[in-house]
Amino acid sequence: MLRLLSRSRPARQTGRRMHSSKTHYDETVVYKYASQQIKPVSLGQLLKYRRQPLSAANILDSVSYSQAELPVRLAKRVISFHRLPFIVGTNPHIARVYSQYYEAFDRLHAFAPIADLHAEWEFTRALERQTQLLVDVIPTIAQGFLECRPYMPSRDRTAFINELIRSRIGLRVIGEQHVALSFQLRDEQKAAPTEDVWVGAIHTRLLPARMLEQCAHMVQNMCEMHYSTAPAYRIDGDIEETISYIPSHLEYIACELLKNAFRATVEFSAQTARDAHPPIQITITKGDGYVGVRIRDQGGGIPKSSMPNIFEYSWSSMQDADAADDHGAGSSMAGMSMQTNLALQQGIGGPIAGLGFGLPMARLYAEYFGGSLDIVSMEDYGCDVFLKLRSIEGSVEDTQI
């Protein structure tokens, strides 16, 4: 979605200081960077190159901030792992994420100050690789904290994960924005400049209706593949409305919400011997500087006793269903265990489906740019999910990353 196109790798690597493998981590360097203050960037700064062809000076200005800021943020995340209880920090999943963050810090901080486009390109390619290597940290950390629930209070666990995810969003936005701008400059150098709806990783005329259509179609296909049946979906309302947004953020939120709606509808039909699945209704509304989305399903709703837990990490209705199976009190879809459900649902809403991170992460993504996510449940009937997406362009003055 972010147009990080594959390019040939430069033959020389002169921009980065020599990196050698280490048998232990140099904590002195990490603490030095972690002690520095974060320098937030405003959305206005991310959009400042919108109305002009990109120049070498623009890219060097962008990389100067990225090179200075990203190692500081990565170092702070590395140090945050040091504060975990010993038994939690030694969990193999959590230890793996710790190592990934240190590796990203170690590789990016080792670059010499960048003064030309050749060195910038080397840094950009390294940044692109490190960003991709950190893609799977959330499902990994989710599995780790699922295993460590007895060893860390829920409040402390939530605080750690919230900060990790918020920091990860900021790292990805800053990193992917620079990578996209760098590729954009090189694209413009190869062809005559044309009006573009992209400013780095930000799409300035994103159609939520089109994105929701693509996500609903994908989730419907996956639902059909896994359950041999799937409900239809309908999209109505202000379907031509556009906003300025990062497509990958909306894609994640939409897939997670739709995955829940499709799965609940299919399972409730099975439980109630319903002849046909009611359709998933997706309605889009226009607001002042934002777009509203309502996703309505008839999937049986969420039990009142579970509503306080739905935005807690490591809580999932799939886990409740599995616990019911263990006690003979119910059955999950087609008699599948939680582990089988997890394996089957990796294509719906990302690989963390069933680990209890989907809804909390979706809400964090929605709130990151000033939006919101709320759920209204009618038990034994269905759910209405209300998503508010604030246009990035309309929140440039008061939103910082």
GUPA-5614 format. One record per residue (C-alpha): x, y, z; residue in three letters. Coordinates in steps of 0.05 Angstrom, whole numbers, padded with zeros to 5 digits, always signed. Example, Ala and Ser with C-alpha at 12.3 -4.5 7.8 and 13.67 -1.06 7.14 Angstrom:
REM residues 2
+00246-00090+00156ala +00273-00021+00143ser 
REM end
This chain:
REM residues 401
+00000+00000+00000met +00058+00047+00013leu +00089+00039-00056arg +00156+00016-00028leu +00175-00013-00095leu +00232-00062-00103ser +00295-00030-00130arg +00364-00055-00145ser +00412-00048-00086arg +00471-00001-00094pro +00537-00038-00103ala +00575+00003-00051arg +00560+00015+00022gln +00602+00073+00043thr +00551+00111+00084gly +00549+00065+00144arg +00607+00053+00192arg +00632-00017+00196met +00582-00063+00232his +00608-00126+00264ser +00569-00180+00298ser +00568-00176+00374lys +00563-00230+00426thr +00533-00179+00475his +00498-00113+00470tyr +00535-00048+00482asp +00487-00020+00534glu +00529+00043+00543thr +00513+00066+00472val +00440+00047+00480val +00432+00086+00545tyr +00467+00146+00514lys +00415+00150+00459tyr +00357+00131+00504ala +00374+00190+00550ser +00361+00239+00494gln +00293+00273+00487gln +00246+00252+00431ile +00234+00308+00381lys +00163+00300+00356pro +00146+00316+00284val +00080+00348+00266ser +00035+00323+00211leu +00044+00390+00178gly +00118+00375+00171gln +00103+00307+00140leu +00059+00342+00088leu +00103+00402+00075lys +00129+00374+00008tyr +00060+00365-00020arg +00056+00424-00069arg +00126+00423-00098gln +00169+00374-00138pro +00217+00339-00091leu +00289+00362-00092ser +00354+00334-00065ala +00350+00386-00009ala +00281+00361+00011asn +00305+00290+00016ile +00368+00308+00055leu +00325+00349+00103asp +00279+00289+00112ser +00336+00240+00123val +00370+00286+00172ser +00310+00282+00219tyr +00300+00207+00208ser +00374+00192+00222gln +00375+00233+00286ala +00306+00213+00313glu +00297+00139+00298leu +00357+00112+00337pro +00334+00152+00398val +00264+00122+00395arg +00291+00052+00382leu +00339+00058+00441ala +00282+00078+00487lys +00244+00016+00467arg +00306-00028+00479val +00313+00001+00550ile +00238-00009+00564ser +00250-00084+00558phe +00302-00080+00614his +00247-00058+00662arg +00205-00121+00651leu +00204-00175+00705pro +00261-00223+00693phe +00216-00283+00679ile +00178-00241+00628val +00240-00214+00594gly +00268-00285+00585thr +00206-00310+00549asn +00232-00331+00480pro +00180-00290+00442his +00193-00227+00482ile +00268-00237+00480ala +00264-00244+00405arg +00229-00176+00398val +00280-00145+00444tyr +00335-00171+00399ser +00300-00144+00337gln +00294-00075+00367tyr +00367-00075+00387tyr +00388-00099+00318glu +00348-00042+00285ala +00380+00008+00333phe +00450-00019+00322asp +00446-00016+00247arg +00414+00053+00241leu +00456+00089+00293his +00520+00064+00259ala +00511+00108+00198phe +00557+00168+00192ala +00523+00236+00184pro +00490+00238+00115ile +00511+00294+00068ala +00494+00269-00002asp +00442+00228-00039leu +00487+00168-00047his +00494+00160+00029ala +00420+00177+00036glu +00401+00120-00011trp +00443+00071+00030glu +00409+00093+00094phe +00341+00090+00061thr +00351+00019+00038arg +00376-00001+00108ala +00316+00034+00139leu +00269-00001+00091glu +00298-00069+00110arg +00296-00055+00185gln +00224-00031+00179thr +00204-00095+00145gln +00241-00137+00197leu +00200-00105+00252leu +00133-00120+00217val +00121-00183+00258asp +00138-00157+00327val +00066-00149+00348ile +00043-00221+00337pro +00108-00244+00369thr +00100-00199+00430ile +00026-00219+00434ala +00045-00293+00440gln +00098-00276+00492gly +00051-00237+00537phe -00003-00289+00528leu +00045-00339+00558glu +00068-00290+00613cys +00000-00267+00639arg +00010-00300+00707pro +00076-00263+00718tyr +00057-00190+00706met -00003-00150+00730pro -00053-00132+00676ser -00044-00057+00688arg +00031-00061+00678asp +00024-00106+00618arg -00025-00059+00585thr +00018+00002+00598ala +00079-00033+00568phe +00042-00057+00506ile +00007+00009+00495asn +00073+00046+00495glu +00106-00006+00451leu +00051-00002+00399ile +00046+00075+00400arg +00121+00078+00392ser +00119+00027+00336arg +00067+00068+00298ile +00111+00130+00305gly +00173+00092+00282leu +00137+00064+00222arg +00105+00130+00202val +00171+00168+00205ile +00211+00112+00173gly +00161+00095+00118glu +00149+00168+00103gln +00222+00180+00089his +00230+00115+00049val +00169+00133+00007ala +00195+00205-00005leu +00263+00177-00026ser +00231+00130-00077phe +00185+00187-00099gln +00245+00232-00115leu +00277+00178-00157arg +00211+00165-00193asp +00205+00239-00210glu +00276+00240-00237gln +00258+00184-00286lys +00193+00216-00313ala +00161+00283-00322ala +00127+00307-00257pro +00052+00295-00254thr +00000+00311-00203glu +00006+00258-00149asp -00042+00241-00093val +00016+00214-00051trp +00060+00253-00003val +00108+00199+00017gly +00066+00146+00053ala +00005+00192+00059ile -00051+00186+00008his -00083+00255+00004thr -00147+00231-00032arg -00160+00164-00002leu -00229+00135-00014leu -00250+00098+00050pro -00307+00064+00011ala -00258+00034-00038arg -00211+00010+00017met -00269-00020+00056leu -00294-00054-00008glu -00225-00086-00019gln -00219-00108+00054cys -00290-00135+00057ala -00278-00175-00007his -00213-00204+00020met -00244-00222+00088val -00305-00252+00054gln -00260-00297+00011asn -00220-00319+00072met -00284-00332+00110cys -00309-00375+00053glu -00243-00412+00050met -00241-00428+00124his -00314-00439+00140tyr -00342-00458+00070ser -00392-00403+00077thr -00393-00327+00085ala -00444-00271+00091pro -00453-00218+00037ala -00436-00145+00051tyr -00465-00078+00029arg -00432-00010+00028ile -00474+00054+00027asp -00474+00126+00049gly -00423+00179+00027asp -00383+00130-00015ile -00348+00185-00056glu -00319+00220+00005glu -00243+00224+00009thr -00194+00238+00065ile -00119+00246+00074ser -00095+00184+00110tyr -00043+00128+00112ile -00075+00071+00074pro -00041+00015+00113ser -00071+00042+00178his -00142+00041+00150leu -00129-00027+00119glu -00109-00057+00186tyr -00168-00027+00223ile -00218-00047+00170ala -00193-00119+00164cys -00195-00128+00239glu -00266-00101+00247leu -00292-00138+00187leu -00259-00203+00208lys -00297-00199+00274asn -00363-00184+00239ala -00357-00240+00187phe -00334-00292+00238arg -00388-00274+00288ala -00442-00277+00235thr -00421-00346+00210val -00415-00375+00280glu -00481-00346+00304phe -00516-00375+00244ser -00488-00443+00262ala -00508-00436+00335gln -00579-00414+00318thr -00590-00458+00257ala -00603-00396+00216arg -00620-00412+00144asp -00581-00354+00114ala -00530-00304+00138his -00554-00232+00145pro -00508-00185+00106pro -00454-00142+00138ile -00476-00070+00130gln -00421-00017+00121ile -00444+00055+00122thr -00399+00116+00109ile -00415+00186+00131thr -00382+00253+00119lys -00363+00298+00177gly -00324+00363+00187asp -00253+00340+00175gly -00267+00267+00186tyr -00303+00207+00157val -00348+00162+00199gly -00356+00087+00186val -00408+00042+00217arg -00401-00034+00210ile -00465-00070+00231arg -00471-00145+00238asp -00522-00195+00264gln -00470-00241+00295gly -00502-00249+00364gly -00467-00190+00397gly -00419-00193+00455ile -00441-00218+00524pro -00450-00162+00574lys -00400-00195+00620ser -00346-00192+00566ser -00356-00120+00544met -00307-00091+00596pro -00253-00137+00568asn -00258-00126+00493ile -00203-00074+00490phe -00156-00112+00537glu -00094-00144+00509tyr -00091-00219+00508ser -00166-00225+00515trp -00204-00258+00457ser -00272-00288+00447ser -00235-00346+00414met -00201-00360+00480gln -00268-00359+00516asp -00295-00408+00464ala -00235-00453+00473asp -00244-00452+00548ala -00317-00471+00539ala -00295-00529+00495asp -00247-00553+00549asp -00304-00556+00599his -00354-00586+00551gly -00398-00524+00553ala -00397-00507+00480gly -00363-00516+00414ser -00323-00471+00369ser -00335-00468+00295met -00335-00538+00266ala -00306-00565+00331gly -00239-00531+00321met -00193-00516+00379ser -00166-00447+00392met -00099-00467+00363gln -00132-00490+00298thr -00173-00426+00295asn -00110-00385+00303leu -00076-00422+00246ala -00136-00416+00200leu -00149-00342+00214gln -00079-00316+00199gln -00105-00287+00134gly -00161-00247+00166ile -00142-00184+00201gly -00069-00203+00204gly -00032-00260+00237pro -00051-00238+00308ile -00125-00257+00301ala -00145-00294+00364gly -00088-00269+00407leu -00129-00212+00435gly -00090-00155+00403phe -00135-00139+00344gly -00187-00092+00375leu -00139-00056+00422pro -00091-00044+00364met -00147-00022+00318ala -00168+00030+00369arg -00097+00054+00379leu -00089+00063+00304tyr -00155+00100+00300ala -00137+00146+00358glu -00066+00159+00334tyr -00089+00214+00286phe -00147+00238+00329gly -00200+00188+00310gly -00240+00139+00353ser -00268+00069+00355leu -00330+00049+00395asp -00372-00014+00398ile -00445-00020+00416val -00469-00091+00427ser -00540-00119+00431met -00532-00188+00461glu -00562-00245+00422asp -00570-00199+00361tyr -00507-00164+00337gly -00458-00106+00341cys -00452-00036+00313asp -00380-00013+00308val -00368+00062+00300phe -00302+00084+00270leu -00283+00157+00264lys -00225+00173+00217leu -00197+00243+00223arg -00165+00269+00159ser -00090+00279+00169ile -00092+00342+00128glu -00144+00372+00175gly -00104+00357+00238ser -00035+00382+00219val -00031+00436+00272glu -00045+00396+00335asp -00022+00325+00321thr +00050+00305+00332gln +00085+00238+00323ile 
REM end
